[in-house]
Amino acid sequence: MTADATWPEPRSVYVHVPFCARRCGYCNFTLVAGRDDLVEPYLQAIERELQSLAAGAAPREIDTLFFGGGTPTQLSSYALRRLVGSLHRQFALAPSYEFSVEVNPADFDAEKADLLAELGVTRISLGAQSFEATKLRTLERDHSPDEVRRAFALARERFPSVSLDLIFAAPGETLAGWQTDLDAALELSPDHVSTYGLTFERGTTFWGRLDRGDLAAAPEELERDMYARAIDRLTAAGFEHYEVSNFARAGHRCRHNEIYWTGGSYHSFGPGAARYVDGERSTNHRSTTTYLKRLLAGESAVEFRERLEPEDRARELLVFGLRRLEGVGRDDFLRSTGFDLERLVGRELQRHLSQGWLIDDGKMVRLTRAGLFVSDALWPDYLRV
């Protein structure tokens, strides 16, 4: 987007629900565990944050709505209904909308599934992570393999699209064990699969255990082999590998996430929520209690604001675009950012092309298979960090 362009009204909304029954050892997301006493203040705070939009205006039409967390299904049926009602007062879902909700297998029952269907949810993202009991215990998940299958069956009966999240490279995991997870996932016939290599984030209990030697990270070569196995197994089963970590059957890409990857605008609400509106990125305070205190005191919850310079925004869009397997179109990039790829990052592109990490047909630049395995190491070359 060029600097003098008129910014379109966002047509996507993200809502962060920070509640979980427990915090898994690898998780560094914004959440509170075992704090049901904060649900009512949270609902009040969300309502106030939504009121910060133009008062009295007709509901804005949106194409995608996404409830993430945390664990949105940790909320009671009453709280979920109230939360959705608050959103509907400000936003109207377009006729062909996508409404996604992240679901934890342990707290997803028939009553909750029926409610979400009644509320208009069209897409369930099920945090399975694994179908192997020992691995789930290692990851400190609170569900069993049978609960994953039960939750998936509930979702399959009620929703047009069901996605599974899987983690690989857990401590002690073997390539054969990961293959078993992939096979178990495919037996359920999901519409979408997201696969993530386990990362050890500073501040998590896993980070401390790694530092003490209580946990061992998977060797890089094994993690690479697991990722390759996921690509081969899922694409052979008919899934499109459309983003570095994401695979979809035809018509089941996550439209909401594609807004992020294509540099679109979006609203966002809740603790730690990040939005991109009118060319400005802003992020709410990560502390749930601070977020609540600020909003309930009539103050802004925003902790950080940033408006990127046109060149920095172009570099960011390049990285987002290259994460998508379709890659970046040279003409489209110039038209949307005002920057020519060669002038912006020509030296870096040539180096990565010569290494076999990118391919360039003159119109599109995209990752090769070899580039997929090292993509995270490439992005700093394109960003001014």
VEXDREN-2710 file (C-alpha; in Angstrom, 1 decimal):
% VEXDREN-2710
k/r/px/py/pz
1/MET/0.0/0.0/0.0
2/THR/1.5/3.3/-1.0
3/ALA/1.8/6.1/1.6
4/ASP/-0.9/8.3/0.2
5/ALA/-3.4/5.6/-0.5
6/THR/-6.9/5.6/1.2
7/TRP/-7.0/2.8/3.7
8/PRO/-9.9/0.4/3.3
9/GLU/-12.2/-0.2/6.2
10/PRO/-11.2/-3.6/7.8
11/ARG/-13.4/-6.5/7.0
12/SER/-11.9/-8.9/9.5
13/VAL/-12.1/-9.0/13.3
14/TYR/-10.1/-11.0/15.8
15/VAL/-11.2/-11.4/19.5
16/HIS/-8.7/-12.7/22.0
17/VAL/-10.3/-14.8/24.8
18/PRO/-7.5/-15.2/27.4
19/PHE/-9.0/-17.9/29.6
20/CYS/-7.6/-21.4/30.0
21/ALA/-8.0/-24.2/32.6
22/ARG/-4.2/-24.4/32.8
23/ARG/-1.1/-23.1/31.1
24/CYS/0.8/-25.6/29.0
25/GLY/4.6/-25.6/29.6
26/TYR/5.4/-24.4/26.0
27/CYS/2.8/-21.6/25.8
28/ASN/3.7/-17.9/25.9
29/PHE/0.4/-16.6/24.7
30/THR/-1.6/-14.0/26.5
31/LEU/-3.8/-15.9/29.0
32/VAL/-4.8/-16.4/32.5
33/ALA/-5.3/-19.9/34.0
34/GLY/-8.0/-20.8/36.5
35/ARG/-9.4/-17.2/36.7
36/ASP/-13.1/-17.6/36.0
37/ASP/-13.6/-14.7/38.4
38/LEU/-12.3/-12.4/35.6
39/VAL/-14.9/-13.5/33.0
40/GLU/-17.5/-10.9/33.9
41/PRO/-15.0/-8.0/34.0
42/TYR/-13.6/-9.3/30.6
43/LEU/-17.1/-9.2/29.0
44/GLN/-17.6/-5.7/30.3
45/ALA/-14.1/-4.6/29.0
46/ILE/-14.8/-6.0/25.6
47/GLU/-18.1/-4.2/25.4
48/ARG/-16.3/-0.9/26.3
49/GLU/-13.5/-1.5/23.8
50/LEU/-16.1/-2.1/21.1
51/GLN/-17.8/1.1/22.0
52/SER/-14.6/2.9/21.1
53/LEU/-15.7/2.5/17.5
54/ALA/-17.8/5.3/16.1
55/ALA/-20.9/5.5/18.3
56/GLY/-24.3/5.3/16.6
57/ALA/-22.9/4.0/13.3
58/ALA/-24.6/1.2/11.6
59/PRO/-22.9/-2.2/12.1
60/ARG/-19.8/-2.6/9.8
61/GLU/-19.9/-5.5/7.4
62/ILE/-17.1/-8.0/7.9
63/ASP/-16.0/-11.1/6.0
64/THR/-14.2/-13.0/8.8
65/LEU/-14.5/-13.2/12.5
66/PHE/-12.0/-15.2/14.6
67/PHE/-12.1/-16.1/18.3
68/GLY/-8.7/-17.2/19.5
69/GLY/-7.0/-17.6/22.8
70/GLY/-6.4/-18.8/25.3
71/THR/-9.4/-21.1/25.0
72/PRO/-12.6/-19.5/23.8
73/THR/-14.6/-22.6/24.7
74/GLN/-13.5/-22.2/28.3
75/LEU/-16.2/-19.6/28.5
76/SER/-19.7/-20.7/29.6
77/SER/-22.5/-20.8/27.2
78/TYR/-23.9/-17.6/28.7
79/ALA/-20.6/-15.8/28.3
80/LEU/-20.1/-17.0/24.7
81/ARG/-23.6/-15.9/23.8
82/ARG/-23.0/-12.5/25.4
83/LEU/-19.6/-12.0/23.7
84/VAL/-21.1/-12.8/20.3
85/GLY/-24.0/-10.5/20.9
86/SER/-21.6/-7.6/21.7
87/LEU/-19.8/-8.2/18.4
88/HIS/-23.0/-8.2/16.5
89/ARG/-23.9/-4.8/17.8
90/GLN/-20.9/-3.4/16.0
91/PHE/-20.3/-5.8/13.1
92/ALA/-22.6/-7.6/10.6
93/LEU/-21.4/-10.8/9.0
94/ALA/-21.3/-10.7/5.2
95/PRO/-23.4/-13.3/3.4
96/SER/-20.4/-15.6/2.6
97/TYR/-18.7/-15.0/6.0
98/GLU/-16.2/-17.2/7.8
99/PHE/-16.5/-17.4/11.6
100/SER/-13.7/-19.4/13.3
101/VAL/-13.4/-20.5/16.9
102/GLU/-10.4/-22.2/18.5
103/VAL/-11.5/-25.2/20.5
104/ASN/-9.8/-27.3/23.2
105/PRO/-10.9/-31.0/23.1
106/ALA/-11.3/-31.2/26.9
107/ASP/-14.0/-28.6/27.2
108/PHE/-15.9/-29.2/24.0
109/ASP/-19.2/-31.0/24.5
110/ALA/-22.4/-31.4/22.6
111/GLU/-24.0/-28.4/24.4
112/LYS/-21.1/-26.1/23.5
113/ALA/-21.0/-27.4/19.9
114/ASP/-24.7/-26.8/19.5
115/LEU/-24.4/-23.3/20.9
116/LEU/-21.5/-22.4/18.5
117/ALA/-23.5/-23.7/15.5
118/GLU/-26.5/-21.7/16.7
119/LEU/-24.3/-18.6/17.0
120/GLY/-23.2/-18.9/13.3
121/VAL/-19.8/-20.4/13.7
122/THR/-18.6/-21.9/10.4
123/ARG/-15.1/-23.1/11.2
124/ILE/-13.7/-25.0/14.2
125/SER/-9.9/-25.0/14.8
126/LEU/-9.3/-28.0/17.1
127/GLY/-6.2/-27.9/19.2
128/ALA/-5.4/-31.6/19.0
129/GLN/-1.6/-31.2/19.0
130/SER/-1.2/-35.0/19.1
131/PHE/-3.0/-38.4/19.1
132/GLU/-0.4/-40.0/21.3
133/ALA/-1.0/-40.1/25.0
134/THR/2.7/-39.9/26.1
135/LYS/3.3/-36.9/23.8
136/LEU/0.2/-35.1/25.1
137/ARG/1.5/-35.6/28.7
138/THR/4.9/-34.3/27.7
139/LEU/3.3/-31.2/26.2
140/GLU/1.2/-30.8/29.4
141/ARG/-2.0/-30.9/27.5
142/ASP/-5.2/-31.6/29.5
143/HIS/-6.9/-34.0/27.0
144/SER/-6.5/-37.5/25.8
145/PRO/-6.4/-38.9/22.2
146/ASP/-10.0/-40.2/22.7
147/GLU/-11.2/-36.7/23.6
148/VAL/-9.6/-35.4/20.4
149/ARG/-11.6/-37.9/18.4
150/ARG/-14.8/-37.2/20.3
151/ALA/-14.4/-33.4/19.9
152/PHE/-13.7/-33.8/16.2
153/ALA/-16.8/-35.9/15.7
154/LEU/-18.9/-33.3/17.4
155/ALA/-17.4/-30.6/15.2
156/ARG/-17.7/-32.7/12.0
157/GLU/-21.5/-33.2/12.5
158/ARG/-22.2/-29.4/12.9
159/PHE/-19.7/-27.2/11.1
160/PRO/-18.8/-26.8/7.4
161/SER/-15.0/-26.7/8.1
162/VAL/-12.9/-28.4/10.7
163/SER/-9.2/-27.8/11.2
164/LEU/-6.7/-29.7/13.3
165/ASP/-3.6/-28.2/14.9
166/LEU/-0.6/-30.6/15.4
167/ILE/2.8/-30.1/17.1
168/PHE/5.9/-31.9/16.0
169/ALA/9.4/-32.2/17.4
170/ALA/8.3/-32.7/21.0
171/PRO/10.9/-33.9/23.4
172/GLY/11.6/-37.6/22.9
173/GLU/9.4/-37.8/19.8
174/THR/10.5/-40.0/16.9
175/LEU/9.9/-39.7/13.2
176/ALA/7.8/-42.9/13.4
177/GLY/5.7/-41.3/16.2
178/TRP/5.1/-38.2/14.1
179/GLN/4.0/-40.4/11.2
180/THR/1.5/-42.1/13.4
181/ASP/0.1/-38.7/14.4
182/LEU/-0.3/-37.6/10.8
183/ASP/-2.0/-40.9/9.9
184/ALA/-4.4/-40.6/12.9
185/ALA/-5.2/-37.0/11.8
186/LEU/-5.9/-38.1/8.2
187/GLU/-8.2/-40.9/9.4
188/LEU/-10.6/-38.2/10.6
189/SER/-10.7/-36.4/7.2
190/PRO/-10.2/-32.9/8.4
191/ASP/-10.6/-29.9/6.0
192/HIS/-7.5/-28.1/7.2
193/VAL/-4.3/-29.0/9.1
194/SER/-1.8/-26.7/10.7
195/THR/1.6/-28.2/11.8
196/TYR/4.0/-26.4/14.1
197/GLY/7.5/-27.4/15.2
198/LEU/7.7/-27.0/19.0
199/THR/9.5/-23.9/20.0
200/PHE/11.0/-23.1/23.4
201/GLU/10.0/-19.5/24.3
202/ARG/11.7/-17.4/26.9
203/GLY/9.5/-17.0/30.0
204/THR/7.8/-20.4/29.6
205/THR/8.3/-23.3/32.0
206/PHE/9.7/-25.3/29.0
207/TRP/12.4/-22.7/28.6
208/GLY/13.5/-23.1/32.2
209/ARG/13.4/-26.9/31.9
210/LEU/15.5/-26.8/28.7
211/ASP/18.0/-24.5/30.4
212/ARG/18.3/-26.9/33.4
213/GLY/18.6/-29.9/31.1
214/ASP/15.2/-31.4/32.2
215/LEU/14.0/-31.3/28.6
216/ALA/15.9/-31.7/25.3
217/ALA/15.0/-30.1/22.0
218/ALA/14.7/-32.3/19.0
219/PRO/17.8/-32.3/16.8
220/GLU/17.5/-29.9/13.8
221/GLU/17.8/-32.7/11.3
222/LEU/15.0/-34.7/12.9
223/GLU/12.8/-31.6/13.0
224/ARG/13.5/-31.0/9.4
225/ASP/12.6/-34.6/8.5
226/MET/9.3/-34.3/10.5
227/TYR/8.4/-31.2/8.6
228/ALA/9.2/-32.9/5.3
229/ARG/7.1/-35.9/6.3
230/ALA/4.2/-33.6/7.0
231/ILE/4.5/-31.9/3.6
232/ASP/4.7/-35.2/1.7
233/ARG/2.0/-37.0/3.7
234/LEU/-0.5/-34.2/3.6
235/THR/0.0/-33.2/0.0
236/ALA/-0.3/-36.9/-1.1
237/ALA/-3.6/-37.0/0.7
238/GLY/-4.9/-34.1/-1.4
239/PHE/-4.2/-31.1/0.8
240/GLU/-2.8/-27.9/-0.7
241/HIS/0.3/-26.6/1.1
242/TYR/-0.6/-22.9/0.9
243/GLU/1.4/-21.4/3.7
244/VAL/4.6/-22.5/5.5
245/SER/2.7/-24.2/8.3
246/ASN/-0.8/-24.7/6.8
247/PHE/-2.5/-27.2/4.6
248/ALA/-6.0/-27.1/3.3
249/ARG/-8.4/-29.1/1.1
250/ALA/-10.0/-27.1/-1.8
251/GLY/-12.1/-24.3/-0.5
252/HIS/-10.9/-24.6/3.1
253/ARG/-8.1/-22.2/3.5
254/CYS/-8.3/-20.0/6.6
255/ARG/-9.6/-16.8/5.0
256/HIS/-9.0/-14.9/8.2
257/ASN/-5.3/-15.7/8.4
258/GLU/-4.9/-14.9/4.8
259/ILE/-5.8/-11.3/5.6
260/TYR/-2.7/-11.2/7.8
261/TRP/-0.5/-12.8/5.2
262/THR/-1.6/-10.5/2.4
263/GLY/-1.2/-7.3/4.5
264/GLY/-4.9/-6.5/4.9
265/SER/-6.5/-4.4/7.6
266/TYR/-8.2/-5.9/10.6
267/HIS/-9.8/-5.0/13.9
268/SER/-8.8/-6.8/17.1
269/PHE/-10.1/-6.8/20.6
270/GLY/-9.0/-8.3/24.0
271/PRO/-5.8/-8.5/26.0
272/GLY/-2.7/-8.6/23.9
273/ALA/-4.7/-8.2/20.7
274/ALA/-2.9/-6.6/17.8
275/ARG/-4.8/-4.7/15.0
276/TYR/-3.9/-3.0/11.8
277/VAL/-6.2/-0.1/11.0
278/ASP/-5.7/3.0/8.7
279/GLY/-2.0/2.0/8.2
280/GLU/-1.3/1.9/12.0
281/ARG/-0.5/-1.2/14.0
282/SER/-1.5/-1.1/17.6
283/THR/-1.4/-3.7/20.4
284/ASN/-3.3/-3.9/23.6
285/HIS/-1.5/-4.6/26.9
286/ARG/-0.5/-8.2/27.3
287/SER/-1.5/-8.4/31.0
288/THR/-5.1/-9.5/31.2
289/THR/-5.6/-7.8/34.6
290/THR/-4.0/-4.5/33.3
291/TYR/-6.2/-4.6/30.2
292/LEU/-9.3/-5.0/32.4
293/LYS/-8.3/-2.2/34.8
294/ARG/-7.6/0.2/32.0
295/LEU/-10.8/-0.3/30.1
296/LEU/-13.0/-0.4/33.2
297/ALA/-11.4/2.8/34.3
298/GLY/-12.4/4.4/31.0
299/GLU/-8.8/4.4/29.7
300/SER/-7.3/3.0/26.5
301/ALA/-5.9/-0.6/26.6
302/VAL/-3.4/0.2/23.8
303/GLU/0.2/-0.3/25.0
304/PHE/2.0/0.2/21.7
305/ARG/1.4/2.0/18.4
306/GLU/3.4/2.0/15.3
307/ARG/3.1/3.4/11.8
308/LEU/5.7/1.9/9.5
309/GLU/7.6/3.9/7.0
310/PRO/6.6/2.9/3.4
311/GLU/9.8/1.0/2.9
312/ASP/9.5/-0.9/6.2
313/ARG/5.9/-1.8/5.3
314/ALA/7.0/-3.1/1.9
315/ARG/9.7/-5.3/3.5
316/GLU/7.2/-6.7/5.9
317/LEU/4.7/-7.4/3.1
318/LEU/7.4/-9.2/1.2
319/VAL/8.0/-11.5/4.2
320/PHE/4.3/-12.2/4.7
321/GLY/4.0/-12.9/0.9
322/LEU/6.9/-15.3/0.8
323/ARG/5.4/-17.4/3.6
324/ARG/2.6/-18.2/1.2
325/LEU/3.5/-21.0/-1.2
326/GLU/2.1/-18.9/-4.1
327/GLY/4.9/-16.4/-3.5
328/VAL/5.1/-12.7/-4.4
329/GLY/4.2/-11.3/-7.8
330/ARG/6.6/-8.7/-8.9
331/ASP/4.0/-6.5/-10.7
332/ASP/1.5/-6.8/-7.8
333/PHE/4.2/-5.9/-5.3
334/LEU/5.2/-2.8/-7.1
335/ARG/1.6/-1.7/-7.6
336/SER/0.7/-2.3/-3.9
337/THR/3.8/-0.9/-2.2
338/GLY/5.4/1.4/-4.8
339/PHE/8.7/-0.5/-4.5
340/ASP/10.5/-2.6/-7.1
341/LEU/11.7/-5.9/-5.7
342/GLU/15.2/-5.5/-7.3
343/ARG/15.7/-2.1/-5.9
344/LEU/14.4/-3.0/-2.5
345/VAL/16.1/-6.3/-1.8
346/GLY/17.9/-7.3/-5.0
347/ARG/21.1/-8.4/-3.4
348/GLU/19.4/-10.6/-0.9
349/LEU/17.1/-12.1/-3.5
350/GLN/20.0/-13.0/-5.7
351/ARG/21.9/-14.7/-2.8
352/HIS/18.8/-16.7/-1.9
353/LEU/18.2/-17.6/-5.5
354/SER/21.8/-18.8/-5.9
355/GLN/21.4/-21.0/-2.7
356/GLY/18.4/-22.6/-4.2
357/TRP/16.0/-21.3/-1.5
358/LEU/13.9/-19.2/-3.9
359/ILE/12.8/-19.6/-7.4
360/ASP/12.0/-16.6/-9.8
361/ASP/10.2/-17.1/-13.1
362/GLY/10.3/-13.4/-13.9
363/LYS/6.8/-12.8/-12.6
364/MET/6.6/-14.6/-9.3
365/VAL/9.2/-15.1/-6.5
366/ARG/8.5/-18.0/-4.2
367/LEU/10.1/-20.4/-1.8
368/THR/11.5/-23.7/-3.0
369/ARG/11.2/-26.9/-1.0
370/ALA/14.7/-26.3/0.3
371/GLY/13.7/-22.8/1.2
372/LEU/10.8/-23.9/3.2
373/PHE/13.2/-25.6/5.7
374/VAL/15.2/-22.5/6.3
375/SER/12.6/-19.8/5.8
376/ASP/12.7/-18.4/9.3
377/ALA/16.4/-17.7/8.8
378/LEU/15.8/-15.8/5.6
379/TRP/13.3/-13.2/6.8
380/PRO/15.8/-11.0/8.8
381/ASP/17.7/-10.5/5.5
382/TYR/14.6/-8.7/4.1
383/LEU/13.7/-6.7/7.2
384/ARG/15.7/-3.7/8.5
385/VAL/16.4/-5.1/12.0
END
